[in-house]
């Protein structure tokens, strides 16, 4: 029996800026009512994720969330944190310089807002999608005075894969780099990714790693899918994500992929689930 499911949010259970579709909402609540630990995982900021979790769950048990791609792991209903790991100031300043040099927009986070150097329509679009306010503060190197959970660089989708490879080669263990959306490149503490955060929650809850399921669609979900006992890619996932998954759903995320996962892996034994489990033993 699987006891914990870690689920990405954007493009896995909902479209950005839209509520959770009814089919997915019902499945998430059914899993929660059955005693499964449903962990929402996202690159989204903590305040946004708290609102999302509270809109889904109506039971009184604790619900855990992974925010900023694993930089913060905490309960949704209280202030209790399991872990917090930020990007060092030296790294942040280097990344901001790189972003400026290559025409990318850098976002620095603190508390319940984010900061950018100049007015930019992309910052306003991010605020609208996330609900997180922003401020224009001029040169970020002069403004930053403490660690940020992550830095987000926005740029053209056809250019970010090249920047991803460049920054990974340049990191030398000082940061982790991933893509969460086609136009979002994220810089994290080197000890941070969604997979490690999922395992941290499992250990905190004393759930064996053999009882973990992870579901996602994008590059920043790949570690989580690899680290789970069953890694699931939704039908609309990127090809490289499907390549590391144990299972690919027939449905896209917003069309009810989580309901499909719930039926196949968590609820009364069906022929489909039996065939899947048998195939993993071969």
N, C-alpha and C positions, 0 to 999 in steps of 0.2 A: 504494500500500500504506500502510495506517495503522500507525504504529509506537508510538504511546502512547495508552493509554486511561485516563482519569481517572474513577473510579467512586465515587459516594457509597456510604455503608455502610447506615445505618438505613433500612429500607423500600425499599431498592434491591437489596441482596443478602441482607439478613437482617432478621428481627424483633428488636427490641431485647431483649437478654437471652437470645437463643437462638443456637446455632451456625449457621454458614453452611450452608444446605441443600446436599445432595450435588450436585444438578444445577449449581448456581452454583459450588460448590467445584471441581468437575471442569473447568468452563469457564475459571475463573480460572487454574488450574494449566496448562491446555492453552495459554492465551494466553502465560503466562510461559515455558513450555517452547519456544514458537515464537519467542521473542526479543522479544515485545512488552513494552514497559514498562507494567506494570500499577500505577497509582498509586491508592491508596485515599485518599479525601478525606472529611473529616467535621468536624462541630463537636465531636466527642468529644475529650476530653483526650488528650495524647500517650501516657501510660502505657497507656491502654486501646487505642489504635490500634496501638501496638507489639505488644501481645499478639495483637490480631486479625491483623495482618500475619504474624506468626510462626506463627500457627496455619494459615495458608493456604499460604504459600510454603515449599517445601522445597529450592529450588535455592540455589546459593551466590552468585549475582549480587546486586548491591545492589538493594534495593527501597525506593522512596520513598513517603513518606506526607505528607499534608496534614492538620494537626490544628488544632483551635480555629478551624475555618472559614477557614483560610489564615494564621493568625497565626504558626504554626510550620511550616516546610517542612524535612524532614530524611530521613535514611535510617532504616529500621526496625531494621537489624541492628547499627548502630554509633551513636556519639554525634554523628556528623557532621551539622551543620546547614547548610542552604543560606540560610535567612533566619529572622528572628524579629522580629516587630513587635507591641508591646503597646499597651494603652490607657493614656494618661497618667493620673497621679494626679488632676489637676484634673478631667478628664472623669469618672474613676471616682467621685470624691466627688459630682459633680453628678448622676450617674446613680443612685447609691445614695439620694440625697435624693429624687429623683423616684420611685423605687421605693417608698420608705417612704410618701411622700405619697399614692400611688395603690394601696396595699395589695398590691404585688407583692413577691415574695421575690427578693432579690438574692444572687447567688453571685460571690465573688471567688476567683481561682485563684492559687496559687503552688506551684511545684515539683509534688509528687505528691499534692496534696490541695486541697480548696476550703473556703471559710469562709462562714458565714452568721451573721446577727445573733441569731436565736432558734431554739429547737427547733421543727422543722417537719416534718410527715410527708413533704412534697415533697423535702426534702433527703435524708431516708433512702431514699426511692424512687429518687432520682438516684444515690445511692451504690450501691444494689443493682443498678441497671441498668448503671452505668459501671464499677463496681469501684474507684471513686476515693473514698477516705475524706474525711470532712468534720469540721470543728470549729465549735462555737458560740463566738463571740468578742465578742458585744455589738456596739456601734455600729461599723460597718465603717470609717467615716471615721477613727476613732481608731486602728484596727488596721492599715489599709493603709499600707505604707511603700515599695512599689515597683510598677512596672507589672505589670498582669495581662494574659495573652494575650487575654482577653475578659471581659466581665461577662455573666452570664446572668440574665435576669429571668423568673421563672415566674409565670404568672397564667392566668385563665380563657381558653379558646380563643376565646370570642366577644368578648373585650375586647382581645386583643393586636393585631389589625389596626388598631384605633384608636390604640393606643399606638405602633405602628410608624409610622404617618403623623405623629403628633405629634412623636416623637423625630427622625424624618427632617427635618421642617421646622425643628426646633430646633437641629439639628447644626451648620449653617453651616460644613461642612467639617471639623469637629473630630472626628467619629466616623462610622462606618458602622453601619447597623442592618439586621438581617435576622431572619427567622423560620426556625428549623430544624425545629421540631416545632410542632404546634398550640398547645402551652402553653409554648413556649420562645421568648423574644425575646432576641436577642443583640446586644451592643454591641462593636464592633471598632475597631481603629485605622483611620483613614480610607483608608489605602493597602492595606487587607486585604479580600480576598474570594477565593472558591475559584477564580475564573477567573484572576485575577492570579497566584495560587500555581501553578496548572497551567502557565501560560505561563512562569513562572520555572523550573520543573523542565524544561520542554521546551528552553528556552534553555541551561540548564546541561548537558543531555544532547545538545545540538546536533540536536534534532529539529525540523524545519520545522513551523510552525503549520498547514500544509496537511495534516499527517499526524496530527492530533490528533482523538480521539473522546472525548466526555464523556457520562456517563450519570447521571441523577439523578431526584429526585421532588419536591423541595420548593423553597421560595422561595430558600433559601441556595445552591441549585444553578443558579440562572438565569444568573448571569454566566458560569459555567463552560460551560453549554450554548451560550451566545451566542459565546463566544470560541473554541470548538473548530471544527474543519472540519466535523464532524458532531456535532450536539447531539442526544442521545437521551433522551426521557422514557419512563419505564416506565409500564405501563398504569395503575398505581395513583397516578400523579403528580397533583398539584394542577392544576386547569384552566389557571392562568396559566403553569405550567411547560410543559405541553403546547403552549401557544400560541407559545412561543419555540423549540420543538424542531424539528429537521429531520425527525425520525423518532420515532414512538411505537410501543413494542413491543406485541405482542398479549398478552404474558404479564405478570402482576404481578411485582414484584421477587422475592418469595420463591418464586414458582412457576417461576423459571428464566429471567427476563428477560435476564440476562447471557449465558446459553447461547444465547439467541436472537440477541443482538447479535453474539456471536462468530461464529455461523454466517452471519449476513447480511453482516457487514462485514470479517471478518478471514480466514476460511478459504476453501478452494477456491471459485472463482467459481461462483456459483449463479445461476439465473434471477432469483431475488428480488433478489440483490445487483446484478446487471446492470441490472435495471429501476430500482432505486433510484438508482444512479449516473447512468443515462441521464436520469432525471427531474430531477436536480440541474443538468444541463447545459442544460435547456430555458429 
